Amino acid sequence: MAELATIALNGATYVLVLILVALGLVVVFGMMRVINMAHGELFMLGAYVVVAAKALGLPFWLGALAAPLLVGLAGLA
């Protein structure tokens, strides 16, 4: 039962993070009056970097530090 509660709380946390990112994008794009779908791709690339780092056994914080650097390099490319 405790494991089910942990899974439910983790799922709720992920959903709330996605909602916060979406609301932030709505506010920013609403003020700019611009629709730009490239930002969503960059957010997804950053999330993938963190998940890939975690899958390799690296600490979360190392993945969180590597994500902006790699996304920035991809943005420059």
PDB file of N, CA, C and O in Angstrom:
ATOM      1  N   MET A   1       0.816  -1.195   0.000  1.00  0.00           N
ATOM      2  CA  MET A   1       0.000   0.000   0.000  1.00  0.00           C
ATOM      3  C   MET A   1       0.859   1.258   0.000  1.00  0.00           C
ATOM      4  O   MET A   1       0.528   2.242  -0.662  1.00  0.00           O
ATOM      5  N   ALA A   2       1.961   1.226   0.741  1.00  0.00           N
ATOM      6  CA  ALA A   2       2.855   2.383   0.790  1.00  0.00           C
ATOM      7  C   ALA A   2       3.508   2.613  -0.564  1.00  0.00           C
ATOM      8  O   ALA A   2       3.750   3.752  -0.965  1.00  0.00           O
ATOM      9  N   GLU A   3       3.791   1.515  -1.266  1.00  0.00           N
ATOM     10  CA  GLU A   3       4.405   1.648  -2.589  1.00  0.00           C
ATOM     11  C   GLU A   3       3.436   2.301  -3.569  1.00  0.00           C
ATOM     12  O   GLU A   3       3.846   3.108  -4.403  1.00  0.00           O
ATOM     13  N   LEU A   4       2.169   1.961  -3.474  1.00  0.00           N
ATOM     14  CA  LEU A   4       1.156   2.564  -4.333  1.00  0.00           C
ATOM     15  C   LEU A   4       1.024   4.058  -4.057  1.00  0.00           C
ATOM     16  O   LEU A   4       0.863   4.850  -4.985  1.00  0.00           O
ATOM     17  N   ALA A   5       1.091   4.445  -2.783  1.00  0.00           N
ATOM     18  CA  ALA A   5       1.030   5.860  -2.428  1.00  0.00           C
ATOM     19  C   ALA A   5       2.239   6.609  -2.969  1.00  0.00           C
ATOM     20  O   ALA A   5       2.113   7.747  -3.421  1.00  0.00           O
ATOM     21  N   THR A   6       3.408   5.979  -2.926  1.00  0.00           N
ATOM     22  CA  THR A   6       4.620   6.606  -3.460  1.00  0.00           C
ATOM     23  C   THR A   6       4.508   6.804  -4.965  1.00  0.00           C
ATOM     24  O   THR A   6       4.871   7.861  -5.480  1.00  0.00           O
ATOM     25  N   ILE A   7       4.014   5.809  -5.663  1.00  0.00           N
ATOM     26  CA  ILE A   7       3.845   5.922  -7.112  1.00  0.00           C
ATOM     27  C   ILE A   7       2.841   7.016  -7.446  1.00  0.00           C
ATOM     28  O   ILE A   7       3.052   7.787  -8.382  1.00  0.00           O
ATOM     29  N   ALA A   8       1.751   7.090  -6.687  1.00  0.00           N
ATOM     30  CA  ALA A   8       0.739   8.125  -6.930  1.00  0.00           C
ATOM     31  C   ALA A   8       1.306   9.517  -6.684  1.00  0.00           C
ATOM     32  O   ALA A   8       1.029  10.442  -7.447  1.00  0.00           O
ATOM     33  N   LEU A   9       2.096   9.672  -5.629  1.00  0.00           N
ATOM     34  CA  LEU A   9       2.694  10.976  -5.343  1.00  0.00           C
ATOM     35  C   LEU A   9       3.730  11.362  -6.400  1.00  0.00           C
ATOM     36  O   LEU A   9       3.809  12.528  -6.786  1.00  0.00           O
ATOM     37  N   ASN A  10       4.516  10.406  -6.866  1.00  0.00           N
ATOM     38  CA  ASN A  10       5.475  10.695  -7.935  1.00  0.00           C
ATOM     39  C   ASN A  10       4.748  11.116  -9.213  1.00  0.00           C
ATOM     40  O   ASN A  10       5.155  12.069  -9.876  1.00  0.00           O
ATOM     41  N   GLY A  11       3.691  10.415  -9.549  1.00  0.00           N
ATOM     42  CA  GLY A  11       2.914  10.775 -10.733  1.00  0.00           C
ATOM     43  C   GLY A  11       2.301  12.157 -10.603  1.00  0.00           C
ATOM     44  O   GLY A  11       2.305  12.934 -11.558  1.00  0.00           O
ATOM     45  N   ALA A  12       1.773  12.466  -9.422  1.00  0.00           N
ATOM     46  CA  ALA A  12       1.197  13.794  -9.197  1.00  0.00           C
ATOM     47  C   ALA A  12       2.269  14.879  -9.299  1.00  0.00           C
ATOM     48  O   ALA A  12       2.007  15.962  -9.821  1.00  0.00           O
ATOM     49  N   THR A  13       3.459  14.597  -8.809  1.00  0.00           N
ATOM     50  CA  THR A  13       4.561  15.560  -8.894  1.00  0.00           C
ATOM     51  C   THR A  13       4.920  15.839 -10.346  1.00  0.00           C
ATOM     52  O   THR A  13       5.082  16.997 -10.729  1.00  0.00           O
ATOM     53  N   TYR A  14       5.047  14.791 -11.161  1.00  0.00           N
ATOM     54  CA  TYR A  14       5.381  14.978 -12.571  1.00  0.00           C
ATOM     55  C   TYR A  14       4.296  15.767 -13.300  1.00  0.00           C
ATOM     56  O   TYR A  14       4.599  16.636 -14.117  1.00  0.00           O
ATOM     57  N   VAL A  15       3.046  15.470 -13.006  1.00  0.00           N
ATOM     58  CA  VAL A  15       1.936  16.188 -13.640  1.00  0.00           C
ATOM     59  C   VAL A  15       1.966  17.656 -13.250  1.00  0.00           C
ATOM     60  O   VAL A  15       1.768  18.524 -14.100  1.00  0.00           O
ATOM     61  N   LEU A  16       2.211  17.948 -11.977  1.00  0.00           N
ATOM     62  CA  LEU A  16       2.248  19.336 -11.533  1.00  0.00           C
ATOM     63  C   LEU A  16       3.414  20.109 -12.150  1.00  0.00           C
ATOM     64  O   LEU A  16       3.273  21.293 -12.458  1.00  0.00           O
ATOM     65  N   VAL A  17       4.556  19.459 -12.334  1.00  0.00           N
ATOM     66  CA  VAL A  17       5.682  20.113 -12.999  1.00  0.00           C
ATOM     67  C   VAL A  17       5.314  20.447 -14.443  1.00  0.00           C
ATOM     68  O   VAL A  17       5.608  21.543 -14.918  1.00  0.00           O
ATOM     69  N   LEU A  18       4.682  19.524 -15.133  1.00  0.00           N
ATOM     70  CA  LEU A  18       4.264  19.791 -16.510  1.00  0.00           C
ATOM     71  C   LEU A  18       3.245  20.923 -16.574  1.00  0.00           C
ATOM     72  O   LEU A  18       3.286  21.746 -17.488  1.00  0.00           O
ATOM     73  N   ILE A  19       2.335  20.966 -15.611  1.00  0.00           N
ATOM     74  CA  ILE A  19       1.350  22.047 -15.579  1.00  0.00           C
ATOM     75  C   ILE A  19       2.038  23.389 -15.349  1.00  0.00           C
ATOM     76  O   ILE A  19       1.684  24.380 -15.987  1.00  0.00           O
ATOM     77  N   LEU A  20       3.018  23.434 -14.442  1.00  0.00           N
ATOM     78  CA  LEU A  20       3.734  24.685 -14.203  1.00  0.00           C
ATOM     79  C   LEU A  20       4.487  25.158 -15.435  1.00  0.00           C
ATOM     80  O   LEU A  20       4.476  26.349 -15.745  1.00  0.00           O
ATOM     81  N   VAL A  21       5.136  24.251 -16.136  1.00  0.00           N
ATOM     82  CA  VAL A  21       5.841  24.619 -17.368  1.00  0.00           C
ATOM     83  C   VAL A  21       4.853  25.122 -18.409  1.00  0.00           C
ATOM     84  O   VAL A  21       5.109  26.128 -19.071  1.00  0.00           O
ATOM     85  N   ALA A  22       3.734  24.437 -18.559  1.00  0.00           N
ATOM     86  CA  ALA A  22       2.732  24.855 -19.536  1.00  0.00           C
ATOM     87  C   ALA A  22       2.158  26.227 -19.194  1.00  0.00           C
ATOM     88  O   ALA A  22       1.987  27.064 -20.081  1.00  0.00           O
ATOM     89  N   LEU A  23       1.860  26.465 -17.922  1.00  0.00           N
ATOM     90  CA  LEU A  23       1.332  27.771 -17.527  1.00  0.00           C
ATOM     91  C   LEU A  23       2.365  28.876 -17.738  1.00  0.00           C
ATOM     92  O   LEU A  23       2.014  29.981 -18.151  1.00  0.00           O
ATOM     93  N   GLY A  24       3.612  28.590 -17.461  1.00  0.00           N
ATOM     94  CA  GLY A  24       4.665  29.573 -17.718  1.00  0.00           C
ATOM     95  C   GLY A  24       4.767  29.914 -19.192  1.00  0.00           C
ATOM     96  O   GLY A  24       4.913  31.080 -19.558  1.00  0.00           O
ATOM     97  N   LEU A  25       4.690  28.899 -20.035  1.00  0.00           N
ATOM     98  CA  LEU A  25       4.733  29.153 -21.481  1.00  0.00           C
ATOM     99  C   LEU A  25       3.512  29.940 -21.939  1.00  0.00           C
ATOM    100  O   LEU A  25       3.630  30.813 -22.799  1.00  0.00           O
ATOM    101  N   VAL A  26       2.351  29.648 -21.382  1.00  0.00           N
ATOM    102  CA  VAL A  26       1.140  30.380 -21.749  1.00  0.00           C
ATOM    103  C   VAL A  26       1.288  31.853 -21.390  1.00  0.00           C
ATOM    104  O   VAL A  26       0.926  32.724 -22.181  1.00  0.00           O
ATOM    105  N   VAL A  27       1.817  32.137 -20.201  1.00  0.00           N
ATOM    106  CA  VAL A  27       1.984  33.533 -19.787  1.00  0.00           C
ATOM    107  C   VAL A  27       2.987  34.245 -20.685  1.00  0.00           C
ATOM    108  O   VAL A  27       2.721  35.346 -21.167  1.00  0.00           O
ATOM    109  N   VAL A  28       4.138  33.618 -20.911  1.00  0.00           N
ATOM    110  CA  VAL A  28       5.179  34.252 -21.732  1.00  0.00           C
ATOM    111  C   VAL A  28       4.694  34.467 -23.161  1.00  0.00           C
ATOM    112  O   VAL A  28       4.828  35.565 -23.701  1.00  0.00           O
ATOM    113  N   PHE A  29       4.140  33.444 -23.769  1.00  0.00           N
ATOM    114  CA  PHE A  29       3.698  33.583 -25.152  1.00  0.00           C
ATOM    115  C   PHE A  29       2.476  34.478 -25.264  1.00  0.00           C
ATOM    116  O   PHE A  29       2.286  35.136 -26.287  1.00  0.00           O
ATOM    117  N   GLY A  30       1.651  34.514 -24.236  1.00  0.00           N
ATOM    118  CA  GLY A  30       0.502  35.409 -24.249  1.00  0.00           C
ATOM    119  C   GLY A  30       0.931  36.868 -24.224  1.00  0.00           C
ATOM    120  O   GLY A  30       0.331  37.709 -24.894  1.00  0.00           O
ATOM    121  N   MET A  31       1.965  37.166 -23.456  1.00  0.00           N
ATOM    122  CA  MET A  31       2.454  38.539 -23.390  1.00  0.00           C
ATOM    123  C   MET A  31       3.181  38.930 -24.670  1.00  0.00           C
ATOM    124  O   MET A  31       3.126  40.084 -25.095  1.00  0.00           O
ATOM    125  N   MET A  32       3.866  37.959 -25.284  1.00  0.00           N
ATOM    126  CA  MET A  32       4.618  38.244 -26.511  1.00  0.00           C
ATOM    127  C   MET A  32       3.720  38.215 -27.742  1.00  0.00           C
ATOM    128  O   MET A  32       4.088  38.726 -28.800  1.00  0.00           O
ATOM    129  N   ARG A  33       2.538  37.613 -27.599  1.00  0.00           N
ATOM    130  CA  ARG A  33       1.618  37.424 -28.722  1.00  0.00           C
ATOM    131  C   ARG A  33       2.285  36.666 -29.878  1.00  0.00           C
ATOM    132  O   ARG A  33       2.102  36.983 -31.053  1.00  0.00           O
ATOM    133  N   VAL A  34       3.070  35.644 -29.485  1.00  0.00           N
ATOM    134  CA  VAL A  34       3.795  34.835 -30.462  1.00  0.00           C
ATOM    135  C   VAL A  34       3.572  33.366 -30.112  1.00  0.00           C
ATOM    136  O   VAL A  34       3.555  32.998 -28.937  1.00  0.00           O
ATOM    137  N   ILE A  35       3.403  32.546 -31.117  1.00  0.00           N
ATOM    138  CA  ILE A  35       3.338  31.099 -30.904  1.00  0.00           C
ATOM    139  C   ILE A  35       4.622  30.512 -31.465  1.00  0.00           C
ATOM    140  O   ILE A  35       4.908  30.639 -32.656  1.00  0.00           O
ATOM    141  N   ASN A  36       5.384  29.874 -30.605  1.00  0.00           N
ATOM    142  CA  ASN A  36       6.659  29.305 -31.012  1.00  0.00           C
ATOM    143  C   ASN A  36       6.747  27.897 -30.440  1.00  0.00           C
ATOM    144  O   ASN A  36       6.877  27.722 -29.229  1.00  0.00           O
ATOM    145  N   MET A  37       6.677  26.913 -31.291  1.00  0.00           N
ATOM    146  CA  MET A  37       6.686  25.523 -30.833  1.00  0.00           C
ATOM    147  C   MET A  37       8.094  24.998 -30.564  1.00  0.00           C
ATOM    148  O   MET A  37       8.236  23.899 -30.029  1.00  0.00           O
ATOM    149  N   ALA A  38       9.126  25.737 -30.912  1.00  0.00           N
ATOM    150  CA  ALA A  38      10.491  25.264 -30.696  1.00  0.00           C
ATOM    151  C   ALA A  38      10.820  25.166 -29.215  1.00  0.00           C
ATOM    152  O   ALA A  38      11.648  24.342 -28.827  1.00  0.00           O
ATOM    153  N   HIS A  39      10.191  25.987 -28.378  1.00  0.00           N
ATOM    154  CA  HIS A  39      10.485  25.937 -26.956  1.00  0.00           C
ATOM    155  C   HIS A  39      10.082  24.587 -26.359  1.00  0.00           C
ATOM    156  O   HIS A  39      10.782  24.053 -25.499  1.00  0.00           O
ATOM    157  N   GLY A  40       8.974  24.047 -26.809  1.00  0.00           N
ATOM    158  CA  GLY A  40       8.545  22.741 -26.318  1.00  0.00           C
ATOM    159  C   GLY A  40       9.543  21.654 -26.649  1.00  0.00           C
ATOM    160  O   GLY A  40       9.783  20.753 -25.846  1.00  0.00           O
ATOM    161  N   GLU A  41      10.126  21.740 -27.836  1.00  0.00           N
ATOM    162  CA  GLU A  41      11.140  20.757 -28.231  1.00  0.00           C
ATOM    163  C   GLU A  41      12.369  20.874 -27.340  1.00  0.00           C
ATOM    164  O   GLU A  41      12.962  19.860 -26.972  1.00  0.00           O
ATOM    165  N   LEU A  42      12.758  22.088 -26.992  1.00  0.00           N
ATOM    166  CA  LEU A  42      13.935  22.266 -26.149  1.00  0.00           C
ATOM    167  C   LEU A  42      13.673  21.787 -24.717  1.00  0.00           C
ATOM    168  O   LEU A  42      14.557  21.213 -24.081  1.00  0.00           O
ATOM    169  N   PHE A  43      12.456  22.024 -24.212  1.00  0.00           N
ATOM    170  CA  PHE A  43      12.107  21.492 -22.895  1.00  0.00           C
ATOM    171  C   PHE A  43      12.171  19.964 -22.908  1.00  0.00           C
ATOM    172  O   PHE A  43      12.677  19.350 -21.968  1.00  0.00           O
ATOM    173  N   MET A  44      11.658  19.361 -23.972  1.00  0.00           N
ATOM    174  CA  MET A  44      11.654  17.900 -24.059  1.00  0.00           C
ATOM    175  C   MET A  44      13.075  17.361 -24.178  1.00  0.00           C
ATOM    176  O   MET A  44      13.385  16.317 -23.604  1.00  0.00           O
ATOM    177  N   LEU A  45      13.935  18.049 -24.907  1.00  0.00           N
ATOM    178  CA  LEU A  45      15.321  17.619 -25.025  1.00  0.00           C
ATOM    179  C   LEU A  45      16.023  17.687 -23.672  1.00  0.00           C
ATOM    180  O   LEU A  45      16.789  16.787 -23.329  1.00  0.00           O
ATOM    181  N   GLY A  46      15.773  18.739 -22.903  1.00  0.00           N
ATOM    182  CA  GLY A  46      16.356  18.852 -21.562  1.00  0.00           C
ATOM    183  C   GLY A  46      15.874  17.741 -20.641  1.00  0.00           C
ATOM    184  O   GLY A  46      16.658  17.172 -19.882  1.00  0.00           O
ATOM    185  N   ALA A  47      14.583  17.435 -20.710  1.00  0.00           N
ATOM    186  CA  ALA A  47      14.044  16.350 -19.891  1.00  0.00           C
ATOM    187  C   ALA A  47      14.662  15.015 -20.301  1.00  0.00           C
ATOM    188  O   ALA A  47      14.942  14.170 -19.450  1.00  0.00           O
ATOM    189  N   TYR A  48      14.871  14.827 -21.596  1.00  0.00           N
ATOM    190  CA  TYR A  48      15.479  13.582 -22.065  1.00  0.00           C
ATOM    191  C   TYR A  48      16.915  13.457 -21.560  1.00  0.00           C
ATOM    192  O   TYR A  48      17.346  12.364 -21.193  1.00  0.00           O
ATOM    193  N   VAL A  49      17.647  14.546 -21.538  1.00  0.00           N
ATOM    194  CA  VAL A  49      19.029  14.503 -21.040  1.00  0.00           C
ATOM    195  C   VAL A  49      19.058  14.076 -19.578  1.00  0.00           C
ATOM    196  O   VAL A  49      19.897  13.268 -19.180  1.00  0.00           O
ATOM    197  N   VAL A  50      18.145  14.617 -18.781  1.00  0.00           N
ATOM    198  CA  VAL A  50      18.104  14.255 -17.362  1.00  0.00           C
ATOM    199  C   VAL A  50      17.738  12.783 -17.191  1.00  0.00           C
ATOM    200  O   VAL A  50      18.344  12.087 -16.376  1.00  0.00           O
ATOM    201  N   VAL A  51      16.756  12.307 -17.948  1.00  0.00           N
ATOM    202  CA  VAL A  51      16.346  10.907 -17.846  1.00  0.00           C
ATOM    203  C   VAL A  51      17.463   9.978 -18.325  1.00  0.00           C
ATOM    204  O   VAL A  51      17.697   8.931 -17.723  1.00  0.00           O
ATOM    205  N   ALA A  52      18.150  10.352 -19.398  1.00  0.00           N
ATOM    206  CA  ALA A  52      19.249   9.528 -19.908  1.00  0.00           C
ATOM    207  C   ALA A  52      20.401   9.478 -18.906  1.00  0.00           C
ATOM    208  O   ALA A  52      21.013   8.428 -18.715  1.00  0.00           O
ATOM    209  N   ALA A  53      20.695  10.604 -18.271  1.00  0.00           N
ATOM    210  CA  ALA A  53      21.758  10.615 -17.261  1.00  0.00           C
ATOM    211  C   ALA A  53      21.385   9.725 -16.082  1.00  0.00           C
ATOM    212  O   ALA A  53      22.229   9.006 -15.548  1.00  0.00           O
ATOM    213  N   LYS A  54      20.124   9.777 -15.680  1.00  0.00           N
ATOM    214  CA  LYS A  54      19.658   8.933 -14.567  1.00  0.00           C
ATOM    215  C   LYS A  54      19.716   7.453 -14.947  1.00  0.00           C
ATOM    216  O   LYS A  54      20.047   6.610 -14.114  1.00  0.00           O
ATOM    217  N   ALA A  55      19.396   7.138 -16.206  1.00  0.00           N
ATOM    218  CA  ALA A  55      19.445   5.749 -16.666  1.00  0.00           C
ATOM    219  C   ALA A  55      20.878   5.223 -16.696  1.00  0.00           C
ATOM    220  O   ALA A  55      21.100   4.021 -16.544  1.00  0.00           O
ATOM    221  N   LEU A  56      21.846   6.110 -16.892  1.00  0.00           N
ATOM    222  CA  LEU A  56      23.248   5.710 -16.889  1.00  0.00           C
ATOM    223  C   LEU A  56      23.813   5.571 -15.476  1.00  0.00           C
ATOM    224  O   LEU A  56      24.970   5.193 -15.292  1.00  0.00           O
ATOM    225  N   GLY A  57      22.979   5.881 -14.484  1.00  0.00           N
ATOM    226  CA  GLY A  57      23.418   5.738 -13.101  1.00  0.00           C
ATOM    227  C   GLY A  57      24.057   6.988 -12.537  1.00  0.00           C
ATOM    228  O   GLY A  57      24.622   6.953 -11.444  1.00  0.00           O
ATOM    229  N   LEU A  58      23.979   8.090 -13.259  1.00  0.00           N
ATOM    230  CA  LEU A  58      24.538   9.343 -12.765  1.00  0.00           C
ATOM    231  C   LEU A  58      23.555   9.997 -11.798  1.00  0.00           C
ATOM    232  O   LEU A  58      22.354   9.741 -11.875  1.00  0.00           O
ATOM    233  N   PRO A  59      24.047  10.833 -10.891  1.00  0.00           N
ATOM    234  CA  PRO A  59      23.131  11.512  -9.966  1.00  0.00           C
ATOM    235  C   PRO A  59      22.208  12.484 -10.714  1.00  0.00           C
ATOM    236  O   PRO A  59      22.541  12.985 -11.789  1.00  0.00           O
ATOM    237  N   PHE A  60      21.054  12.728 -10.117  1.00  0.00           N
ATOM    238  CA  PHE A  60      20.075  13.623 -10.728  1.00  0.00           C
ATOM    239  C   PHE A  60      20.665  15.005 -10.962  1.00  0.00           C
ATOM    240  O   PHE A  60      20.453  15.598 -12.019  1.00  0.00           O
ATOM    241  N   TRP A  61      21.401  15.521  -9.989  1.00  0.00           N
ATOM    242  CA  TRP A  61      21.916  16.882 -10.100  1.00  0.00           C
ATOM    243  C   TRP A  61      22.934  17.018 -11.223  1.00  0.00           C
ATOM    244  O   TRP A  61      23.041  18.087 -11.824  1.00  0.00           O
ATOM    245  N   LEU A  62      23.674  15.974 -11.516  1.00  0.00           N
ATOM    246  CA  LEU A  62      24.600  16.030 -12.640  1.00  0.00           C
ATOM    247  C   LEU A  62      23.831  16.110 -13.956  1.00  0.00           C
ATOM    248  O   LEU A  62      24.219  16.847 -14.863  1.00  0.00           O
ATOM    249  N   GLY A  63      22.741  15.351 -14.058  1.00  0.00           N
ATOM    250  CA  GLY A  63      21.893  15.442 -15.240  1.00  0.00           C
ATOM    251  C   GLY A  63      21.230  16.800 -15.358  1.00  0.00           C
ATOM    252  O   GLY A  63      21.101  17.342 -16.456  1.00  0.00           O
ATOM    253  N   ALA A  64      20.804  17.358 -14.213  1.00  0.00           N
ATOM    254  CA  ALA A  64      20.166  18.675 -14.222  1.00  0.00           C
ATOM    255  C   ALA A  64      21.154  19.772 -14.598  1.00  0.00           C
ATOM    256  O   ALA A  64      20.754  20.789 -15.166  1.00  0.00           O
ATOM    257  N   LEU A  65      22.417  19.590 -14.298  1.00  0.00           N
ATOM    258  CA  LEU A  65      23.430  20.561 -14.703  1.00  0.00           C
ATOM    259  C   LEU A  65      23.840  20.376 -16.162  1.00  0.00           C
ATOM    260  O   LEU A  65      24.167  21.347 -16.844  1.00  0.00           O
ATOM    261  N   ALA A  66      23.824  19.144 -16.634  1.00  0.00           N
ATOM    262  CA  ALA A  66      24.212  18.874 -18.018  1.00  0.00           C
ATOM    263  C   ALA A  66      23.117  19.266 -19.005  1.00  0.00           C
ATOM    264  O   ALA A  66      23.414  19.618 -20.147  1.00  0.00           O
ATOM    265  N   ALA A  67      21.863  19.210 -18.582  1.00  0.00           N
ATOM    266  CA  ALA A  67      20.750  19.475 -19.498  1.00  0.00           C
ATOM    267  C   ALA A  67      20.804  20.860 -20.121  1.00  0.00           C
ATOM    268  O   ALA A  67      20.694  20.960 -21.343  1.00  0.00           O
ATOM    269  N   PRO A  68      20.968  21.955 -19.346  1.00  0.00           N
ATOM    270  CA  PRO A  68      21.001  23.268 -19.996  1.00  0.00           C
ATOM    271  C   PRO A  68      22.194  23.443 -20.924  1.00  0.00           C
ATOM    272  O   PRO A  68      22.113  24.126 -21.945  1.00  0.00           O
ATOM    273  N   LEU A  69      23.306  22.811 -20.550  1.00  0.00           N
ATOM    274  CA  LEU A  69      24.484  22.933 -21.409  1.00  0.00           C
ATOM    275  C   LEU A  69      24.264  22.243 -22.763  1.00  0.00           C
ATOM    276  O   LEU A  69      24.572  22.805 -23.815  1.00  0.00           O
ATOM    277  N   LEU A  70      23.731  21.026 -22.718  1.00  0.00           N
ATOM    278  CA  LEU A  70      23.508  20.290 -23.963  1.00  0.00           C
ATOM    279  C   LEU A  70      22.373  20.900 -24.788  1.00  0.00           C
ATOM    280  O   LEU A  70      22.445  20.920 -26.017  1.00  0.00           O
ATOM    281  N   VAL A  71      21.334  21.392 -24.129  1.00  0.00           N
ATOM    282  CA  VAL A  71      20.253  22.051 -24.849  1.00  0.00           C
ATOM    283  C   VAL A  71      20.743  23.349 -25.466  1.00  0.00           C
ATOM    284  O   VAL A  71      20.348  23.697 -26.579  1.00  0.00           O
ATOM    285  N   GLY A  72      21.598  24.066 -24.754  1.00  0.00           N
ATOM    286  CA  GLY A  72      22.183  25.287 -25.316  1.00  0.00           C
ATOM    287  C   GLY A  72      23.021  25.002 -26.545  1.00  0.00           C
ATOM    288  O   GLY A  72      22.969  25.743 -27.527  1.00  0.00           O
ATOM    289  N   LEU A  73      23.797  23.924 -26.489  1.00  0.00           N
ATOM    290  CA  LEU A  73      24.583  23.530 -27.677  1.00  0.00           C
ATOM    291  C   LEU A  73      23.690  23.140 -28.835  1.00  0.00           C
ATOM    292  O   LEU A  73      23.975  23.464 -29.988  1.00  0.00           O
ATOM    293  N   ALA A  74      22.591  22.432 -28.523  1.00  0.00           N
ATOM    294  CA  ALA A  74      21.652  22.069 -29.584  1.00  0.00           C
ATOM    295  C   ALA A  74      20.970  23.298 -30.157  1.00  0.00           C
ATOM    296  O   ALA A  74      20.704  23.358 -31.357  1.00  0.00           O
ATOM    297  N   GLY A  75      20.682  24.289 -29.301  1.00  0.00           N
ATOM    298  CA  GLY A  75      20.097  25.545 -29.783  1.00  0.00           C
ATOM    299  C   GLY A  75      21.039  26.318 -30.667  1.00  0.00           C
ATOM    300  O   GLY A  75      20.609  26.947 -31.633  1.00  0.00           O
ATOM    301  N   LEU A  76      22.329  26.282 -30.352  1.00  0.00           N
ATOM    302  CA  LEU A  76      23.306  26.952 -31.205  1.00  0.00           C
ATOM    303  C   LEU A  76      23.443  26.278 -32.559  1.00  0.00           C
ATOM    304  O   LEU A  76      23.669  26.933 -33.576  1.00  0.00           O
ATOM    305  N   ALA A  77      23.302  24.957 -32.555  1.00  0.00           N
ATOM    306  CA  ALA A  77      23.433  24.210 -33.806  1.00  0.00           C
ATOM    307  C   ALA A  77      22.257  24.539 -34.703  1.00  0.00           C
ATOM    308  O   ALA A  77      22.164  24.018 -35.815  1.00  0.00           O
TER     309      ALA A  77
END
